[in-house]
Amino acid sequence: MTERVKVVTLGCEKNLVDSEIMAGLIHGRGYELVEEPEQATVIIVNTCGFIDAAKEESVNTIIDLAELKDTARLKALIVSGCLTQRYKQQLMEEMPEIDGIVGTGDFHHINEIVDEALRGKKPVKVGNPVFDYEQALPRIVTSPRYTAHVKIAEGCDNACTFCSIPIMRGKFRSRSMESIITEVQQLASQGVKEISLIAQDSTNYGTDLYDGFMLPELMNRVSAVPGIAWVRLHYAYPGFFTDELLETIATNPKICKYIDMPLQHSEDAILKRMRRPGRQRDARELIAKIRARIPEAALRTSIIVGFPGETEEDFERLCDFVREMKFDRLGVFTYSSEEDTPAVRLPDHVDDEVKQWRANTLMEIQREVAKDNGSKYIGREIEVLVERYDGRSDVYIGRSQYDAPEIDGEVYISKCSVNIGEIQKIRVTHAYEFDLSGEGIA
């Protein structure tokens, strides 16, 4: 009987790409991919291990799926991803229900891991994370047919004191530009219109392979691929955000005016402890430069609250900074103490209850900011990538170039008829906390 395999993905979109490659390899091996875990004889859980909440979710998912060995047809449960890269030994010793383990740099060996697990060998393959996928590897894209993520680099060299990514993903390494362009061409031939370029540190792209920062050239080349309408950039490290990159985003009509640039904090003392580039003055100058050159740009950032040493005064000034900067999109995270990171050894850790209160408070501030920001779109004409139709309300729902898939707001469109996956021009009539609504323009 042909084995039936389900790949379960946890964590970020970079993990999703790895899962899609594993699915492609498994399909090429002749195994059948299934939608539901209950249908599977083999389950692969691609885990996240970035912060405590993600690790807990990964462990709970493994435990829940292991029960299918008793209640369904499951023969082998294989675990991959960041959790295995970081906690291989603990998983082997403490979770006997796991039948195979594969690390972040070894997922291209997934077929042999599956084969050995089915033979009862309990295989473990977790080496140094140095492997990078190329376009020659098969990939089954699981996102909607009109959008896809493309990983342009792996790993990180920035050594922020709170971050465990270098431990789990290794040193920074770029994919070749030709490999990326070939993959984008393949995706475009399948009907993909929106490409999201992703990496832990996208703005550093090419510095290890070429002579200098090559992200602007890469984005221009991706946008030139026939069929591609939108190119979106994620995770722009502020220390490497060059004038050339800003000019490229400003002048290329296919590049989304959407800048995802994690700042992590506003206060110089905290930034220094985090080992982040620059200080608040640098962030202010960069934000002012972006908004002067691209007034319509949607600026997303992420903030960590409760970092060791963050005082009440630091937090109050951070709140003032968020009010003043009026970020279009904001993600707020509580500091997670990660073993083997330098921040663990810092003094003056903040109580969990205080961290959560600060996170909630900052998001309340952002909700008010978002209401004000949304009003600037009223009366404007914007393009929307249509993603679904709500028959009860008789509206189409999609995203503008200012909203990334799954993490940002949506746009509700009335008075039009359009195909899913098409780009529709609308006139915005209403703005809500995070969403917009408008009417289609013929």
PAKOLKOL-964046 format. One record per residue (C-alpha): residue number from 1; residue in three letters; x, y, z. Coordinates in pm, whole numbers. Layout:
# PAKOLKOL-964046
{NUM; 'ALA'; {X; Y; Z}},
...
***
This chain:
# PAKOLKOL-964046
{1; 'MET'; {0; 0; 0}},
{2; 'THR'; {124; 350; -82}},
{3; 'GLU'; {207; 547; 231}},
{4; 'ARG'; {-8; 852; 295}},
{5; 'VAL'; {179; 1153; 431}},
{6; 'LYS'; {65; 1470; 605}},
{7; 'VAL'; {307; 1762; 658}},
{8; 'VAL'; {207; 1985; 951}},
{9; 'THR'; {375; 2327; 955}},
{10; 'LEU'; {420; 2542; 1264}},
{11; 'GLY'; {587; 2881; 1288}},
{12; 'CYS'; {693; 3127; 1021}},
{13; 'GLU'; {665; 3139; 644}},
{14; 'LYS'; {1030; 3033; 614}},
{15; 'ASN'; {926; 2708; 778}},
{16; 'LEU'; {637; 2688; 533}},
{17; 'VAL'; {878; 2697; 239}},
{18; 'ASP'; {1080; 2413; 394}},
{19; 'SER'; {759; 2213; 439}},
{20; 'GLU'; {660; 2272; 77}},
{21; 'ILE'; {996; 2139; -38}},
{22; 'MET'; {961; 1832; 183}},
{23; 'ALA'; {614; 1779; 38}},
{24; 'GLY'; {760; 1799; -312}},
{25; 'LEU'; {1029; 1545; -229}},
{26; 'ILE'; {777; 1310; -68}},
{27; 'HIS'; {542; 1336; -365}},
{28; 'GLY'; {832; 1264; -600}},
{29; 'ARG'; {909; 952; -399}},
{30; 'GLY'; {565; 819; -485}},
{31; 'TYR'; {396; 877; -152}},
{32; 'GLU'; {48; 1029; -140}},
{33; 'LEU'; {1; 1365; 31}},
{34; 'VAL'; {-319; 1397; 234}},
{35; 'GLU'; {-506; 1693; 383}},
{36; 'GLU'; {-600; 1557; 725}},
{37; 'PRO'; {-371; 1399; 988}},
{38; 'GLU'; {-632; 1128; 1051}},
{39; 'GLN'; {-581; 1006; 692}},
{40; 'ALA'; {-203; 972; 723}},
{41; 'THR'; {21; 675; 781}},
{42; 'VAL'; {316; 915; 817}},
{43; 'ILE'; {305; 1262; 974}},
{44; 'ILE'; {588; 1514; 956}},
{45; 'VAL'; {568; 1801; 1207}},
{46; 'ASN'; {784; 2093; 1097}},
{47; 'THR'; {831; 2271; 1428}},
{48; 'CYS'; {914; 2619; 1553}},
{49; 'GLY'; {1151; 2670; 1846}},
{50; 'PHE'; {1197; 3046; 1845}},
{51; 'ILE'; {1029; 3144; 2174}},
{52; 'ASP'; {872; 2959; 2467}},
{53; 'ALA'; {517; 2980; 2331}},
{54; 'ALA'; {627; 2835; 1997}},
{55; 'LYS'; {817; 2553; 2166}},
{56; 'GLU'; {515; 2470; 2379}},
{57; 'GLU'; {289; 2464; 2074}},
{58; 'SER'; {533; 2234; 1894}},
{59; 'VAL'; {554; 1987; 2183}},
{60; 'ASN'; {177; 1984; 2233}},
{61; 'THR'; {122; 1925; 1861}},
{62; 'ILE'; {361; 1629; 1865}},
{63; 'ILE'; {183; 1478; 2166}},
{64; 'ASP'; {-162; 1528; 2015}},
{65; 'LEU'; {-66; 1377; 1679}},
{66; 'ALA'; {105; 1080; 1844}},
{67; 'GLU'; {-236; 970; 1972}},
{68; 'LEU'; {-330; 889; 1612}},
{69; 'LYS'; {-111; 578; 1643}},
{70; 'ASP'; {-387; 439; 1863}},
{71; 'THR'; {-696; 599; 1710}},
{72; 'ALA'; {-614; 610; 1338}},
{73; 'ARG'; {-368; 455; 1092}},
{74; 'LEU'; {-50; 644; 1186}},
{75; 'LYS'; {269; 435; 1161}},
{76; 'ALA'; {546; 697; 1186}},
{77; 'LEU'; {568; 1042; 1344}},
{78; 'ILE'; {865; 1246; 1223}},
{79; 'VAL'; {971; 1581; 1365}},
{80; 'SER'; {1169; 1844; 1175}},
{81; 'GLY'; {1248; 2214; 1202}},
{82; 'CYS'; {1392; 2450; 1459}},
{83; 'LEU'; {1289; 2252; 1767}},
{84; 'THR'; {1482; 1947; 1648}},
{85; 'GLN'; {1787; 2154; 1555}},
{86; 'ARG'; {1802; 2294; 1906}},
{87; 'TYR'; {1673; 2009; 2123}},
{88; 'LYS'; {1762; 1691; 1939}},
{89; 'GLN'; {1889; 1508; 2247}},
{90; 'GLN'; {1598; 1606; 2471}},
{91; 'LEU'; {1343; 1504; 2210}},
{92; 'MET'; {1509; 1166; 2163}},
{93; 'GLU'; {1518; 1099; 2537}},
{94; 'GLU'; {1187; 1246; 2649}},
{95; 'MET'; {947; 1180; 2361}},
{96; 'PRO'; {959; 812; 2263}},
{97; 'GLU'; {654; 861; 2043}},
{98; 'ILE'; {879; 1033; 1787}},
{99; 'ASP'; {996; 791; 1516}},
{100; 'GLY'; {1242; 1013; 1331}},
{101; 'ILE'; {1416; 1349; 1365}},
{102; 'VAL'; {1555; 1578; 1095}},
{103; 'GLY'; {1720; 1919; 1142}},
{104; 'THR'; {1686; 2251; 960}},
{105; 'GLY'; {1986; 2179; 740}},
{106; 'ASP'; {1889; 1822; 652}},
{107; 'PHE'; {1526; 1836; 539}},
{108; 'HIS'; {1632; 1741; 185}},
{109; 'HIS'; {1697; 1393; 331}},
{110; 'ILE'; {1333; 1358; 434}},
{111; 'ASN'; {1263; 1057; 211}},
{112; 'GLU'; {1535; 843; 365}},
{113; 'ILE'; {1419; 951; 712}},
{114; 'VAL'; {1063; 842; 628}},
{115; 'ASP'; {1183; 511; 485}},
{116; 'GLU'; {1397; 432; 789}},
{117; 'ALA'; {1124; 536; 1032}},
{118; 'LEU'; {878; 301; 863}},
{119; 'ARG'; {1131; 22; 912}},
{120; 'GLY'; {1144; 101; 1284}},
{121; 'LYS'; {1499; 239; 1288}},
{122; 'LYS'; {1429; 572; 1470}},
{123; 'PRO'; {1657; 777; 1239}},
{124; 'VAL'; {1812; 1105; 1354}},
{125; 'LYS'; {1975; 1344; 1106}},
{126; 'VAL'; {2066; 1680; 1260}},
{127; 'GLY'; {2389; 1832; 1133}},
{128; 'ASN'; {2520; 2186; 1111}},
{129; 'PRO'; {2262; 2401; 930}},
{130; 'VAL'; {2458; 2473; 614}},
{131; 'PHE'; {2233; 2332; 341}},
{132; 'ASP'; {2033; 2575; 127}},
{133; 'TYR'; {1766; 2472; -119}},
{134; 'GLU'; {1792; 2548; -488}},
{135; 'GLN'; {1519; 2571; -748}},
{136; 'ALA'; {1602; 2220; -871}},
{137; 'LEU'; {1437; 2074; -561}},
{138; 'PRO'; {1067; 2001; -609}},
{139; 'ARG'; {822; 2219; -419}},
{140; 'ILE'; {447; 2196; -376}},
{141; 'VAL'; {317; 2543; -296}},
{142; 'THR'; {34; 2525; -44}},
{143; 'SER'; {-54; 2895; -29}},
{144; 'PRO'; {-332; 3025; -260}},
{145; 'ARG'; {-237; 2989; -625}},
{146; 'TYR'; {-178; 3362; -678}},
{147; 'THR'; {78; 3418; -398}},
{148; 'ALA'; {399; 3249; -284}},
{149; 'HIS'; {696; 3305; -56}},
{150; 'VAL'; {1049; 3278; -192}},
{151; 'LYS'; {1338; 3235; 48}},
{152; 'ILE'; {1636; 3443; -66}},
{153; 'ALA'; {1876; 3367; 220}},
{154; 'GLU'; {1907; 3158; 532}},
{155; 'GLY'; {2059; 3214; 875}},
{156; 'CYS'; {2179; 3534; 1040}},
{157; 'ASP'; {2508; 3690; 1151}},
{158; 'ASN'; {2371; 3984; 1351}},
{159; 'ALA'; {2400; 3819; 1694}},
{160; 'CYS'; {2118; 4005; 1872}},
{161; 'THR'; {2140; 3904; 2236}},
{162; 'PHE'; {1778; 3784; 2259}},
{163; 'CYS'; {1773; 3574; 1942}},
{164; 'SER'; {1830; 3202; 1896}},
{165; 'ILE'; {1799; 3200; 1516}},
{166; 'PRO'; {2176; 3167; 1454}},
{167; 'ILE'; {2171; 2858; 1678}},
{168; 'MET'; {1887; 2698; 1484}},
{169; 'ARG'; {1949; 2828; 1132}},
{170; 'GLY'; {2324; 2890; 1118}},
{171; 'LYS'; {2530; 3165; 964}},
{172; 'PHE'; {2391; 3400; 701}},
{173; 'ARG'; {2410; 3264; 347}},
{174; 'SER'; {2244; 3396; 33}},
{175; 'ARG'; {2095; 3193; -246}},
{176; 'SER'; {2233; 3269; -589}},
{177; 'MET'; {2035; 3528; -781}},
{178; 'GLU'; {1993; 3295; -1078}},
{179; 'SER'; {1844; 3026; -855}},
{180; 'ILE'; {1592; 3272; -713}},
{181; 'ILE'; {1494; 3410; -1055}},
{182; 'THR'; {1447; 3059; -1194}},
{183; 'GLU'; {1218; 2971; -904}},
{184; 'VAL'; {1015; 3290; -951}},
{185; 'GLN'; {978; 3209; -1321}},
{186; 'GLN'; {850; 2863; -1230}},
{187; 'LEU'; {600; 3010; -984}},
{188; 'ALA'; {483; 3272; -1234}},
{189; 'SER'; {420; 2997; -1490}},
{190; 'GLN'; {186; 2838; -1233}},
{191; 'GLY'; {-18; 3158; -1199}},
{192; 'VAL'; {151; 3324; -902}},
{193; 'LYS'; {112; 3703; -912}},
{194; 'GLU'; {252; 3807; -573}},
{195; 'ILE'; {603; 3713; -458}},
{196; 'SER'; {705; 3770; -96}},
{197; 'LEU'; {1083; 3768; -57}},
{198; 'ILE'; {1179; 3631; 284}},
{199; 'ALA'; {1489; 3572; 493}},
{200; 'GLN'; {1597; 3632; 851}},
{201; 'ASP'; {1792; 3934; 721}},
{202; 'SER'; {1675; 4024; 371}},
{203; 'THR'; {1860; 4354; 342}},
{204; 'ASN'; {2194; 4176; 378}},
{205; 'TYR'; {2121; 3970; 66}},
{206; 'GLY'; {2420; 3907; -157}},
{207; 'THR'; {2697; 4044; 63}},
{208; 'ASP'; {2842; 3695; 105}},
{209; 'LEU'; {2818; 3599; -265}},
{210; 'TYR'; {2864; 3925; -450}},
{211; 'ASP'; {3035; 4258; -408}},
{212; 'GLY'; {2796; 4453; -188}},
{213; 'PHE'; {2424; 4473; -112}},
{214; 'MET'; {2238; 4310; -400}},
{215; 'LEU'; {1877; 4324; -280}},
{216; 'PRO'; {1780; 4619; -504}},
{217; 'GLU'; {1900; 4437; -816}},
{218; 'LEU'; {1729; 4117; -706}},
{219; 'MET'; {1397; 4293; -648}},
{220; 'ASN'; {1414; 4461; -988}},
{221; 'ARG'; {1488; 4131; -1159}},
{222; 'VAL'; {1207; 3951; -976}},
{223; 'SER'; {962; 4227; -1073}},
{224; 'ALA'; {1065; 4189; -1438}},
{225; 'VAL'; {952; 3824; -1453}},
{226; 'PRO'; {643; 3808; -1679}},
{227; 'GLY'; {325; 3752; -1480}},
{228; 'ILE'; {453; 3893; -1151}},
{229; 'ALA'; {243; 4193; -1041}},
{230; 'TRP'; {357; 4250; -682}},
{231; 'VAL'; {694; 4198; -512}},
{232; 'ARG'; {686; 4221; -134}},
{233; 'LEU'; {986; 4244; 101}},
{234; 'HIS'; {992; 4105; 454}},
{235; 'TYR'; {1231; 4158; 745}},
{236; 'ALA'; {1445; 4454; 642}},
{237; 'TYR'; {1723; 4486; 899}},
{238; 'PRO'; {1745; 4862; 966}},
{239; 'GLY'; {2125; 4866; 979}},
{240; 'PHE'; {2144; 4756; 614}},
{241; 'PHE'; {1857; 4962; 469}},
{242; 'THR'; {2044; 5150; 197}},
{243; 'ASP'; {1948; 5457; -5}},
{244; 'GLU'; {1959; 5241; -317}},
{245; 'LEU'; {1703; 5003; -166}},
{246; 'LEU'; {1476; 5292; -75}},
{247; 'GLU'; {1500; 5433; -427}},
{248; 'THR'; {1425; 5091; -577}},
{249; 'ILE'; {1110; 5052; -369}},
{250; 'ALA'; {1005; 5408; -450}},
{251; 'THR'; {1049; 5392; -827}},
{252; 'ASN'; {953; 5037; -924}},
{253; 'PRO'; {573; 5020; -962}},
{254; 'LYS'; {564; 4643; -906}},
{255; 'ILE'; {739; 4660; -568}},
{256; 'CYS'; {488; 4696; -286}},
{257; 'LYS'; {518; 5017; -90}},
{258; 'TYR'; {530; 4806; 223}},
{259; 'ILE'; {835; 4803; 447}},
{260; 'ASP'; {861; 4541; 721}},
{261; 'MET'; {1150; 4665; 937}},
{262; 'PRO'; {1179; 4527; 1292}},
{263; 'LEU'; {1317; 4795; 1527}},
{264; 'GLN'; {1261; 4591; 1850}},
{265; 'HIS'; {1277; 4896; 2081}},
{266; 'SER'; {1316; 5273; 2094}},
{267; 'GLU'; {1541; 5331; 2395}},
{268; 'ASP'; {1917; 5348; 2345}},
{269; 'ALA'; {2003; 5159; 2663}},
{270; 'ILE'; {1776; 4868; 2565}},
{271; 'LEU'; {1898; 4867; 2204}},
{272; 'LYS'; {2255; 4847; 2331}},
{273; 'ARG'; {2169; 4552; 2555}},
{274; 'MET'; {1994; 4387; 2262}},
{275; 'ARG'; {2302; 4448; 2046}},
{276; 'ARG'; {2088; 4613; 1781}},
{277; 'PRO'; {2233; 4844; 1515}},
{278; 'GLY'; {2222; 5217; 1574}},
{279; 'ARG'; {2018; 5410; 1826}},
{280; 'GLN'; {1680; 5583; 1837}},
{281; 'ARG'; {1811; 5882; 1646}},
{282; 'ASP'; {1910; 5654; 1357}},
{283; 'ALA'; {1565; 5493; 1352}},
{284; 'ARG'; {1395; 5832; 1348}},
{285; 'GLU'; {1614; 5952; 1063}},
{286; 'LEU'; {1552; 5638; 858}},
{287; 'ILE'; {1175; 5651; 913}},
{288; 'ALA'; {1170; 6019; 815}},
{289; 'LYS'; {1370; 5942; 502}},
{290; 'ILE'; {1135; 5659; 403}},
{291; 'ARG'; {824; 5869; 453}},
{292; 'ALA'; {970; 6166; 270}},
{293; 'ARG'; {1058; 5953; -34}},
{294; 'ILE'; {749; 5725; -26}},
{295; 'PRO'; {469; 5914; 151}},
{296; 'GLU'; {218; 5635; 87}},
{297; 'ALA'; {443; 5359; 228}},
{298; 'ALA'; {300; 5126; 491}},
{299; 'LEU'; {564; 5083; 759}},
{300; 'ARG'; {546; 4771; 976}},
{301; 'THR'; {773; 4712; 1272}},
{302; 'SER'; {797; 4477; 1568}},
{303; 'ILE'; {871; 4565; 1929}},
{304; 'ILE'; {988; 4351; 2222}},
{305; 'VAL'; {863; 4459; 2564}},
{306; 'GLY'; {997; 4340; 2898}},
{307; 'PHE'; {1356; 4296; 2783}},
{308; 'PRO'; {1594; 4262; 3082}},
{309; 'GLY'; {1659; 4605; 3227}},
{310; 'GLU'; {1352; 4771; 3073}},
{311; 'THR'; {1229; 5014; 3339}},
{312; 'GLU'; {886; 5171; 3369}},
{313; 'GLU'; {1039; 5493; 3238}},
{314; 'ASP'; {1183; 5306; 2937}},
{315; 'PHE'; {840; 5163; 2863}},
{316; 'GLU'; {666; 5499; 2893}},
{317; 'ARG'; {911; 5650; 2646}},
{318; 'LEU'; {857; 5352; 2415}},
{319; 'CYS'; {482; 5422; 2425}},
{320; 'ASP'; {548; 5786; 2337}},
{321; 'PHE'; {770; 5673; 2050}},
{322; 'VAL'; {497; 5448; 1907}},
{323; 'ARG'; {241; 5727; 1935}},
{324; 'GLU'; {473; 5969; 1759}},
{325; 'MET'; {597; 5738; 1483}},
{326; 'LYS'; {243; 5624; 1394}},
{327; 'PHE'; {350; 5290; 1248}},
{328; 'ASP'; {100; 5155; 996}},
{329; 'ARG'; {143; 4801; 1125}},
{330; 'LEU'; {290; 4685; 1458}},
{331; 'GLY'; {369; 4350; 1614}},
{332; 'VAL'; {433; 4344; 1989}},
{333; 'PHE'; {609; 4053; 2159}},
{334; 'THR'; {698; 3987; 2520}},
{335; 'TYR'; {1064; 3902; 2578}},
{336; 'SER'; {1121; 3528; 2592}},
{337; 'SER'; {1425; 3409; 2785}},
{338; 'GLU'; {1604; 3169; 2551}},
{339; 'GLU'; {1880; 2947; 2680}},
{340; 'ASP'; {2222; 2983; 2516}},
{341; 'THR'; {2151; 3346; 2423}},
{342; 'PRO'; {2348; 3630; 2589}},
{343; 'ALA'; {2033; 3804; 2715}},
{344; 'VAL'; {1967; 3519; 2958}},
{345; 'ARG'; {2269; 3629; 3160}},
{346; 'LEU'; {2165; 3994; 3179}},
{347; 'PRO'; {2045; 4129; 3516}},
{348; 'ASP'; {1707; 4280; 3598}},
{349; 'HIS'; {1467; 4044; 3424}},
{350; 'VAL'; {1107; 4167; 3412}},
{351; 'ASP'; {819; 3971; 3569}},
{352; 'ASP'; {594; 3787; 3324}},
{353; 'GLU'; {281; 3970; 3441}},
{354; 'VAL'; {449; 4306; 3386}},
{355; 'LYS'; {565; 4200; 3040}},
{356; 'GLN'; {216; 4098; 2938}},
{357; 'TRP'; {64; 4419; 3075}},
{358; 'ARG'; {314; 4622; 2876}},
{359; 'ALA'; {239; 4427; 2558}},
{360; 'ASN'; {-136; 4478; 2601}},
{361; 'THR'; {-89; 4847; 2675}},
{362; 'LEU'; {126; 4903; 2368}},
{363; 'MET'; {-124; 4726; 2142}},
{364; 'GLU'; {-405; 4944; 2279}},
{365; 'ILE'; {-201; 5247; 2179}},
{366; 'GLN'; {-145; 5097; 1833}},
{367; 'ARG'; {-518; 5038; 1789}},
{368; 'GLU'; {-577; 5410; 1829}},
{369; 'VAL'; {-289; 5486; 1592}},
{370; 'ALA'; {-430; 5240; 1337}},
{371; 'LYS'; {-771; 5410; 1341}},
{372; 'ASP'; {-609; 5743; 1258}},
{373; 'ASN'; {-381; 5591; 995}},
{374; 'GLY'; {-666; 5419; 814}},
{375; 'SER'; {-850; 5743; 749}},
{376; 'LYS'; {-578; 5860; 508}},
{377; 'TYR'; {-697; 5598; 256}},
{378; 'ILE'; {-1058; 5722; 240}},
{379; 'GLY'; {-1132; 5857; -106}},
{380; 'ARG'; {-816; 5709; -257}},
{381; 'GLU'; {-803; 5459; -540}},
{382; 'ILE'; {-601; 5148; -456}},
{383; 'GLU'; {-549; 4804; -606}},
{384; 'VAL'; {-664; 4495; -418}},
{385; 'LEU'; {-562; 4132; -473}},
{386; 'VAL'; {-895; 3949; -437}},
{387; 'GLU'; {-874; 3638; -217}},
{388; 'ARG'; {-1231; 3521; -149}},
{389; 'TYR'; {-1601; 3598; -178}},
{390; 'ASP'; {-1842; 3628; 114}},
{391; 'GLY'; {-2183; 3533; -20}},
{392; 'ARG'; {-2370; 3634; 295}},
{393; 'SER'; {-2249; 3993; 272}},
{394; 'ASP'; {-2209; 3995; -107}},
{395; 'VAL'; {-1858; 4135; -84}},
{396; 'TYR'; {-1521; 4027; -213}},
{397; 'ILE'; {-1233; 4026; 36}},
{398; 'GLY'; {-869; 4081; -44}},
{399; 'ARG'; {-551; 4270; 40}},
{400; 'SER'; {-391; 4588; -83}},
{401; 'GLN'; {-18; 4619; -148}},
{402; 'TYR'; {-1; 4764; 204}},
{403; 'ASP'; {-105; 4434; 368}},
{404; 'ALA'; {99; 4114; 383}},
{405; 'PRO'; {-67; 3771; 362}},
{406; 'GLU'; {-218; 3643; 687}},
{407; 'ILE'; {-60; 3900; 921}},
{408; 'ASP'; {-213; 4234; 821}},
{409; 'GLY'; {-557; 4375; 746}},
{410; 'GLU'; {-808; 4306; 469}},
{411; 'VAL'; {-1010; 4509; 221}},
{412; 'TYR'; {-1384; 4451; 167}},
{413; 'ILE'; {-1506; 4526; -185}},
{414; 'SER'; {-1866; 4586; -292}},
{415; 'LYS'; {-2027; 4670; -624}},
{416; 'CYS'; {-1802; 4461; -843}},
{417; 'SER'; {-1768; 4117; -995}},
{418; 'VAL'; {-1417; 3978; -1016}},
{419; 'ASN'; {-1235; 3645; -1021}},
{420; 'ILE'; {-1047; 3521; -716}},
{421; 'GLY'; {-676; 3588; -760}},
{422; 'GLU'; {-729; 3894; -980}},
{423; 'ILE'; {-624; 4248; -893}},
{424; 'GLN'; {-918; 4490; -872}},
{425; 'LYS'; {-900; 4869; -847}},
{426; 'ILE'; {-1131; 5018; -583}},
{427; 'ARG'; {-1215; 5351; -425}},
{428; 'VAL'; {-1186; 5337; -46}},
{429; 'THR'; {-1503; 5451; 132}},
{430; 'HIS'; {-1449; 5344; 494}},
{431; 'ALA'; {-1158; 5274; 729}},
{432; 'TYR'; {-1178; 5056; 1038}},
{433; 'GLU'; {-927; 4961; 1306}},
{434; 'PHE'; {-713; 4747; 1077}},
{435; 'ASP'; {-926; 4698; 764}},
{436; 'LEU'; {-1068; 4903; 477}},
{437; 'SER'; {-1376; 4882; 258}},
{438; 'GLY'; {-1454; 5030; -79}},
{439; 'GLU'; {-1630; 5001; -411}},
{440; 'GLY'; {-1496; 4845; -727}},
{441; 'ILE'; {-1399; 5069; -1017}},
{442; 'ALA'; {-1477; 4937; -1364}},
***
